[in-house]
Amino acid sequence: MRAWEPVIGRDGELRDVTRTLLSTGAAARTLLVVGGPGTGKTALVEQARQAAAEEGANVLRLRCHEGASPPGAAALADGVHSVLAKFHDRRSPVRVGAVRRIRLQSTGRDGELALLSVLGEILTDAAAHLPFAVVVDDVDRMPPQTASALGLLLRVFRPVGVPMVMAGRPIPPSGDGAAPLAAAADRLLELPPLRPADIEALVVRRLGRPVEPALVTAVLGALGPMAGTPEAVLSVLDAMAEHGDLLELDGHVCLTQPERALRLTTDVTKLSRLCRPDAPPDPVALDAAAAVARNLEHAEVRLDDLLRLKPGGPRRAGLVDRSLTPLVKDGTLTVDGDGRMAFAVPALAAALRALPTHHDVSSLHALITRSLTDRLGPETAGSCYPRLAEHVAAAGAELDDTLAVDVLLAAARTDARSDWPRSVRAYSSALRRLAPHDHRTPGVLRESAELSLRHADHPGALALGEPLLARLAASPVEQDRDCLDFVAQVWAMAALHEHRLPDDIAGAGSRAHDVRDRFPAVAQCAELIGPFGLGPVPPRPTSGTYQPSAGEHRTGSGPLPSPPELRLLAAATGSHADLTAALRTPDPNSAPDLDRLRTAVVHADLAGALAAVLGDRYTGAGNSTAAWYHAMVRDYLEGDWDRALVAARRIEARSRTHGTTAGAAQSARALAADILCTRGELGRARTWLELVPDSVPHPLVAWARLGLRYWSGQAEEALEGALRDVRRARGCGLHSGTEKVLLRYVSFALVADLPQAMREGLAELEALHGVVGSATTREAVLFGRGLVHGDVESALAALRSVRGRGDAYQNLLCCLSLMEIGDESEPWTTQASRIARALGIGRATRTTLGHMTRRRTFGLPRTRPVRDTFGEEDVELTTMVSNGATNRQIAARLAWSEKTVERRLTRLFQRTGCRSRVELAAAWLDGSLARRAGSPLPDPDGVRPPGRL
């Protein structure tokens, strides 16, 4: 840590050290600061030294373990000599000469005592003429003889009036080393680990920009017990920056690396100093530790596994003694009650894995596997020891495929209920080893697909694409048709949840079309790409119908949507006729919530739409992109826009994370752009919207584009482009959602005073409602009529509908419209101001509120929240202002400073909505201040009615 940077999270400790350095004279004390490696002891002492120097103190460093003198009192005398050489008074030569003379005369134990006595007297004399403090760093590295001499000086010959601060690592209570210093110190100050909030501040300062909470959480998780160590945090951050694992999105730094990949520095010297400071770097030990880290990366290893190995049991036991025992002894490696080994600090394990090693890692996993299969057989070993599957996967080519597949399948089936993530990995490993034409492949594919579907493991289901396509290329689909059809639909649904297009997964060209032709369910899933904003609207089949397979006739009895339900999902964005046609062949086991479905498709919320159609059958979106976007939509509608933006950045960073299967969410980009645009941050909004390809015709994108163009000063171009985007979307069959664009069109035309454009927009809305006939289009028509025709009843009906479904931003727009067309505008202005404040609305919307309120000839309320109480001091302050008292007179009367009076008046203006002293006095005298303040107030004449303050 740089010495000139403020120390984070050590305010109390910094105060204590600074106070000690300033305590010269009779109050001088000795303080010992202790902390583990990398806790920032040196930085803390340096900043305290600078703070004390700013207060006028002289703080000198005592270096007594770096010179050429032998350890002990002589080395301490050299250090004191260096300190005295910095004094420039008439007695300086006398002191320096005395130190040299007594050092030459001191021999043996008695001579050392005499030397220490003289050193104490000389330091006392120097402090009496020019007060100073002494700092001694790294006392743990001090030779035992020198530490003993310094301890004896402080205990027996302590210099009077010389405060001293020592810093070092925790000192064990033994009779040698730096232990005497702990006994000699007046106080021991131990540096605790930094708190998570301090770690976040440290990360922000190091990176120089705001960071996503997920990044801080990942760093804390990767460091484990070292999470509170500043140097370890900085080491992880430097490693991330060096390898390009950081991404700046929307002014925030995001992580593009899985948490398990975060690591400390791979510089051997720095790594040893941080993790094993008491021992020099040992290449042999580091090589063994790197081998252990690689062995534990992919498989759970227990001590019994190593002791059970044969042949070579004694040799392996020796390996345990040489490699594992030292790691366990110093706390690097932990062993639980079952003998399970793990690194205490995951980031250290990741750093060790990056170091070279001459050990053959895969052979050890193969030996562990054979030690059980030779005795029990492959299937029994896999069933009784399902964790063996991880060793099989890590062994690679060291094991025969036949043996490996038997173990993997037995382990996967055993783990399916108790440890499904490990079971999914076992199935994946088995499929990589199974030949595509093997008769077991279809069954294994189905078992794995069912497991991933049951637990909403969409990345695991997405990994089935490669073996599925290999199977299709190796044998005709007529064999195991139902099985492969199920697997293909699970895979396609997983691709949609991760916002990956099925064509993209299958690859371009004939393979993609082959999958669609063979599996109608995949073709139906592909028809959801456009309606949910995943990409361009795919061309519709020319025939319009296809011959159903046996799987086409299944009903919605499981977690997968049936063919009628898929048609309903695709038709939900279309016209009322499309929806009616989809409902003509209903699924007897399905009871879709159509209003909820329409609301979900308006916001391109795939997870919400599936929940509306499948109900309790839907297993959820898991940790997929669709799940994150569903949460973002929920936060957006509820008005928690800050959390919605966090979700947008998380989704975008997830799509760029190394090794991920997630795709970009165009709808999330559009929604984030609109939030920022509404807040007046047009540059950031433009950055988000530029990420959306022009080929995406979803109305949500057109809605965000309209807002950005309008608030950028391109009103005419924005309105014209909005109508083009609406026609384009409707031409692609995307009707639901265009009502948001048209309603914004009408609202902007009202603000721009374009009555003809308002009427055109309303006509488009009414025509759309005639085609779609949904609750959201009806709400939009009512709202539009209120704006265009000044129909208060229609606007109130729209407001009730908006509040019924919960849409904070639409609620704001309704309040604005009622403020414009209603008879009593002030209540709507207050509500609009409150909602705008909660949403974090920026200057653009605030300006609109100002224009509208000026047209209505009343003031815009302040944006600060109103407090519930109006205290006695506020009453007295208001009374004095009403009587014409100046700030100086008020300060003298109330025993405040003038700054305090100004601050309290500012708060009073914010709470009451008054903008001047005159307005405050008028409101006080006419009795309206009670309503503005939101709490009972005394009458201006001082008479208090019963029940009032």
C-alpha positions, 0 to 999 in steps of 0.5 A: 500500500502506498504510504501517501494514500489514506489508510482505509478502515483504521480510523480508531487505530490511526487516532491511537497511534497519532495520540501516542506520537504526540504524547511527549513529556511526562505523558510519553507512552510506548505502543506496540502495533501488531498485525498479520502479514499485509494488514497495513501496519507500516502504512498505518504508522507512516500515516500517523507519523505524517499526522503527528508531523502536521501537528508540529511533532518531530517523529524519527525512525529508529533503525537498529537491525539493518546496520553492520554492528553485531546484534544486541546493544551495539546495534541499538547504539548505532540506531540511537546514533542515527537518531541523534545525528538529526538533532542540531543544537549545541549539545548534539556533539556532546551526545554523539560523542558520549554514545561513541565513547560508551560503546567503545568502553562497553564489554561483556554483560555489564558493559551492555547494561552501562551502554543501555543506561547511557542511551536512556540518559542521552535520549532523555536529555535530547527530548528535554531540549527538543521533544521528539517521538520514535518509530520502530517498524518490523520489530518481528524481524529484529534479531533476538539480541537486539530485541532483548536490548531494546526491551531492557532499555524500555523497561529498566532505562526508559528514556523519559519524555520519549514516546515510542511506537513499534510495529510488527507481526504478532509476537509469540509468548516465548523467551526469545525474539521480540517477546521482551518488546511486548512486555515492555510496551505500555499498550498492545494495539492489534489490527483487526481484519478490515470489514467488508465495507472497508474492503469495498472502499479499498477496491474502489480506491484501487480501481479508481471507479465505482465497482459492482457489489458482485466483484467485492463479494467475489474477492471476499469469497476468494480470499476466505480468512484473508479477506480482511487483509489489505495486501491480499485484496490488492494482490487479487485486484492486481492479478485481475487487472494484469489478466484483463479480468475487469470490465468497465460497464456504465461507469462501474467495474465488473468482473468477467472471471468466475470467482473460483478463478480469482487468484493471488499474485504468482510472483513467488517472492510476494506470494511467500511473503504474504502467505508464509512470511516466516520462511524463505521461498522454498522451490520444493515446497512450492512445487509440492503445494502446486501439485496439491492445488491441481489435484484438489481443483477437480476432485474431492481428495481425502486422506483415506484416498491417499493412504489406500493407494496400492501398490506404493502405499508407503511411498504415498504415505511418505508423500503425505508427510512431505507435502501435505503435513507442512501445509496442514500445520501452517493452516494453508490446507484444512482437513475436516472430520471426514478427512476432506482436504481443501485450501483455506484461501481459494485465491491461494489455491488458484495462484498455486495452480498457475505455477509449474510443477513436475508432478503428474496430477492425472496419474494420482486421480487414476490411482485413486480410482483403480484402488476402488474399482480393482477391489469392488468393480466399476459399478459398485465403486461408482455407486458406493463412492459417487465422488469417484466420478470427479477423479475419473474426470480428472484422470482423463486418458489415464483411464480406459473409456469402458471403465470410466463410463461405468463408474461415471454413470453409476455415480451420476445415478446415485448422486442424482438426488443427494448432490445433483450438481456433481451428478450433472458433471458426472453425466457430462463426463460420461457423454464426452467418453461415450461414442455417439452411436453407442446404444446407451447415449440416448438414455444418458442424454435423457437422464441428464436432461431430466436432471438439469430441467428438474433443478433449472440448471440451464448451463448444464442443459445447454452443454447437451447440445454437442453430444446431441448433435453428434448423435444426430449425425451418427444415427437416424433420428427415428431411433429413440425419437421421443427421447431425443425430441425431449432432450432437444427441447430441454436444450432449446429452452436452456438456450432461450433462458441463457439468451443464446439462439438455438441456431447459434448453438447448433452452428450456422448452415445445415446443422441448424436447419437439420435440428429444426427439421427433425425436432418441431419443438426446437422450431417452436422454441425458435419462434420465441426469439423475436417476441422476447427480444433475443434477436431478429424475428425468424422467418415463419414456416411457409407451410404454416403447419407441420406433421406432428410427431408423437411428442407433439401430442403430449400435454403439459404435465411436466416442466416443459411447455407443451406444443399448444403452450409454445404456440400460446407463448409465441402468439402472446405478442400478436393480435387478439386473433392470434391469441384466440387461434392459439387458445382453440387447441388448449392444453387440458392441464394448462390454465394460463394467466393471460393478463400476466402473460401479456404484461410479461411479453410487453417487457420481453420477460421470458421467465415471467411469461413461462411462469404465467403459462406453466404455473406451478409446473415451471421449475424456474429460471435458476441462475440464468440470464432470463432469471436476472432479467426477470428480477430486473423487470420486477425492480423496474416496475416496483421503482427500484431503478438502482437495483435494476441497473445493477442487474443490467450490469450483472447480465452484461458482465455475465455475457462477457465472462470467460467460459460462460454460455450466457448471451447478451440480453438486448431487452436489458440493454434497452431498459437500462438505457431508458432508465438512464435517459429518464434520469437525464444521463444521456451519454450513459443511455446512448452507450447502452442503446448502441449495444443493441443491434438494429436488427432487433425490432422489439417494441421495448427497443423502440421505446428506449430509442424514442426517449433518447432521441427526444431528450437529446433535442431531436423531437421531430426525428424522434416522433417520426422514427417512433412511428416507423419503429411501431410499424416495423414491429407490427409488421413482424407480428410484435403488437404487444408492447407497441402501446408503450411506444405510442403512449410515449409518442402522445406524451412527448407531443403534449410536452412539445405542444403538437396537437396534431401529433397527439391526435395521430398517436391516439388514433394509432393507439385505438387502432392497436387496441382494436387489434390486440384487445389486451388490458395494457392496450386498454390502459394506454387508450384510456391514458391517451384519451385523458391526455388528448381530450382532457378526459379526467375520468379516463385518466383516473381509470388508467391510473387505477389500472396502472396501480393495480398491476404495479408500474412506478414510472407509468404511475408517475406519468398518470400523475403528471397527466392528471396534474395537467388536465385535472382541476386540483393539480397540487395533490397530483404534483405532490405525488408526482414529485414523490415518485420522481424522487424515489425513481431518481429522476434527473433534470429532464423530468424535473424540468418538465415538472417545472414547466407544467407547474408554471403553466398551472401557476403554483410552485413545485414542491421540494424533493426532500422528504418531509419529516414527521415532527416539527420540534420546539427549536423549529418553532422558535426559529420560525417565530424569530424569522417571522419577527424579522430577526437576522441570522446573527440575532438568531444565533445570539438568542439560541446560542448557535453559530451563524453557520448552524442557523443557515443550515437549519433554515435551509432544512426548514425551507426544504421541509416546508416547501418555502423558498424564502424567509418572506414565504416562510413568515407568510405561511406561518402567519396564515396558518398554512405552515402546518399543512406544509410541514406535515405535522401539527404546529402551534398557532402564530399567536402562541396559543396552543389548542388542546391536543396540539403542540 
